[in-house]
């Protein structure tokens, strides 16, 4: 999933961002509401994780604004405020779930998995393209009884391909989906990542499923289709 994580405390932001990234998610982590508001106008996300108290624009205001745009991705509100009134305020603003600090990472990741099932993109714990199966919770890909484990970045790339099967995806589209906002991948980073993914897929005899389209980008499809 592509996740927007907004938390103004770096000591809170970093461990949450690492946990999400290690689970195979692409995470845009920002520290203030104004930057988050701009990102919401520029990018599509599968999940929002918003701290209540933020500089410039609060998490509650961000959530309300996001819902007025007609966006339906799940929102998880995190805050030190634990009164019933404040929980109701967050939920009435459009949040789907509410987690009180200090955050337990195990519970946090469980809440994320639960909210993933509410995403408009949810089709199950496994993405399938013919006999190629990508298991979202284990970062593994399976074909014809063989399984290989992917790195987080390889998984993000293959997940993006499998959510857009047989479509030609430009390098810019892939970079926006896979690399975090604020990072500038090296000029050959895409080529290296595709090569690594193909090497992983070679174990399950599917390396030729990732096709380079000269001058355009890449496409995932089974040979002959």
C-alpha positions in Angstrom: 0.0 0.0 0.0 0.9 3.6 -0.5 0.6 5.2 3.0 0.8 8.8 4.2 2.1 9.0 7.7 1.9 12.4 9.5 3.6 12.7 12.9 5.5 15.8 14.1 7.7 13.9 16.7 10.7 12.3 14.9 11.0 9.7 17.7 7.4 8.6 16.9 7.6 9.0 13.2 10.8 6.9 12.5 9.8 3.6 14.2 6.3 3.7 12.6 7.8 4.4 9.2 10.3 1.6 9.5 7.7 -0.9 10.7 5.4 0.0 7.7 8.3 -0.1 5.2 9.5 -3.5 6.5 6.0 -4.8 6.0 6.2 -3.9 2.3 4.4 -0.5 2.3 5.6 2.6 0.5 5.4 5.3 3.2 5.5 9.1 2.8 6.4 10.3 6.2 6.0 14.1 7.0 6.1 16.2 10.1 3.5 18.9 9.6 -0.1 19.3 8.4 0.6 21.8 5.7 2.9 19.5 3.8 0.5 16.7 4.3 -2.4 18.7 2.9 -0.3 19.5 -0.2 0.6 15.8 -0.7 -3.1 14.8 -0.4 -3.8 17.2 -3.3 -1.0 15.7 -5.4 -1.0 11.9 -4.6 -3.4 9.1 -4.1 -3.0 7.0 -0.9 -4.4 3.7 0.2 -4.2 4.6 3.9 -3.7 7.7 6.0 -2.1 7.6 9.5 -2.6 11.1 11.1 -1.4 12.4 14.4 -4.0 14.6 16.0 -1.7 17.5 17.1 0.3 18.8 14.1 1.9 22.1 13.2 -0.2 24.4 10.9 -3.0 22.0 10.2 -4.3 19.4 12.7 -4.9 15.8 12.0 -8.6 16.2 12.6 -8.7 19.1 10.1 -6.7 17.1 7.6 -9.1 14.2 7.9 -12.2 16.4 7.5 -10.6 18.1 4.4 -9.7 14.7 2.9 -13.3 13.5 3.3 -14.7 16.7 1.7 -12.7 15.9 -1.4 -14.6 12.6 -1.7 -11.6 10.5 -0.9 -12.4 7.1 0.7 -9.1 5.6 1.8 -9.1 4.5 5.5 -7.8 6.9 8.1 -6.1 5.9 11.4 -5.9 8.7 13.9 -3.1 8.5 16.5 -3.0 10.8 19.5 -2.3 11.1 23.2 -5.9 12.2 23.8 -7.9 9.4 25.1 -11.2 10.9 26.3 -14.5 9.7 24.9 -15.2 13.2 23.5 -12.0 13.3 21.6 -12.4 9.8 20.2 -15.8 10.8 19.0 -14.5 14.0 17.5 -11.9 12.1 15.5 -14.4 9.5 14.3 -16.9 12.2 13.4 -14.2 13.9 11.4 -14.1 10.8 9.2 -11.4 8.6 10.8 -12.0 4.9 10.6 -10.0 4.0 13.7 -8.3 5.6 16.7 -5.1 4.6 18.5 -3.9 6.1 21.7 -0.2 6.8 22.4 2.2 5.4 23.4 1.9 3.2 20.3 2.5 -0.5 20.6 4.0 -1.5 17.2 2.4 -4.9 17.2 -1.1 -3.4 17.8 -0.4 -0.6 15.3 0.5 -3.1 12.5 -2.6 -5.2 13.3 -4.8 -2.0 13.0 -3.1 -1.3 9.6 -3.8 -4.8 8.3 -7.4 -4.5 9.5 -7.8 -1.1 7.8 -6.2 -2.4 4.6 -9.3 -4.6 4.2 -11.4 -1.5 4.0 -9.4 0.0 1.2 -11.2 0.4 -2.2 -8.2 -1.6 -3.6 -8.8 -4.6 -1.3 -9.1 -7.9 -3.2 -7.7 -10.2 -0.5 -4.4 -11.1 1.2 -3.1 -12.4 -2.1 -2.8 -10.7 -5.5 -3.1 -13.1 -8.4 -2.2 -12.9 -12.1 -2.9 -16.3 -13.8 -0.6 -18.7 -11.8 1.5 -15.9 -10.2 0.5 -15.3 -6.6 1.8 -12.4 -4.4 1.2 -12.9 -0.7 0.8 -9.5 0.9 1.5 -10.4 4.5 4.6 -12.5 4.0 6.2 -10.5 1.1 6.5 -13.7 -0.9 5.6 -14.6 -4.5 4.6 -18.1 -5.5 4.2 -19.9 -8.8 3.9 -23.6 -9.7 4.6 -24.7 -6.1 7.8 -22.6 -5.8 8.1 -19.6 -3.5 10.6 -16.8 -3.2 10.8 -14.0 -0.6 11.2 -10.4 -1.8 12.8 -7.4 -0.3 10.5 -4.5 0.7 11.3 -2.5 -2.4 11.1 -5.5 -4.7 7.7 -6.3 -3.1 6.5 -2.8 -3.6 7.4 -2.9 -7.3 5.8 -6.3 -7.9 2.7 -5.2 -6.0 2.3 -2.1 -8.2 2.7 -4.3 -11.3 0.1 -6.7 -10.1 -2.4 -4.0 -9.3 -1.9 -2.8 -13.0 -1.5 -6.1 -14.9 -0.7 -6.0 -18.6 -0.5 -2.2 -18.4 2.5 -0.2 -19.6 3.7 1.8 -16.6 6.1 4.7 -17.1 9.2 5.1 -15.0 7.7 8.2 -13.4 4.5 6.3 -12.5 6.6 3.5 -10.9 8.9 6.0 -9.0 5.9 7.8 -7.5 4.3 4.5 -6.4 7.5 2.9 -5.0 9.8 5.6 -3.8 8.9 7.8 -0.8 8.2 11.5 -1.2 11.3 13.6 -0.7 13.7 10.9 -1.9 15.5 11.2 -5.3 16.3 7.8 -6.7 19.6 7.5 -8.6 19.3 7.6 -12.4 19.8 3.9 -12.6 17.8 2.9 -9.5 14.8 1.8 -11.6 17.0 -0.4 -13.8 18.7 -1.9 -10.8 15.4 -2.6 -9.0 13.8 -4.3 -12.1 16.9 -6.4 -12.6 16.8 -7.5 -8.9 13.1 -8.4 -9.2 13.7 -10.4 -12.3 16.5 -12.3 -10.5 14.0 -13.2 -7.7 11.4 -14.2 -10.2 13.9 -16.4 -12.0 13.6 -18.8 -9.0 10.0 -19.4 -9.9 10.6 -19.3 -13.6 8.8 -16.0 -14.1 11.7 -13.5 -14.8 10.4 -12.9 -18.4 7.0 -11.7 -17.0 8.5 -8.3 -16.4 8.8 -6.8 -19.9 10.7 -3.7 -20.8 8.9 -1.5 -23.4 11.5 0.6 -25.2 11.0 4.3 -24.7 7.9 3.8 -22.6 8.4 1.8 -19.4 7.6 -1.7 -18.1 4.7 -4.1 -18.1 3.9 -7.3 -16.2 2.2 -10.1 -18.2 2.7 -13.8 -18.7 4.6 -14.6 -22.0 2.3 -14.8 -24.9 -0.5 -12.7 -23.3 
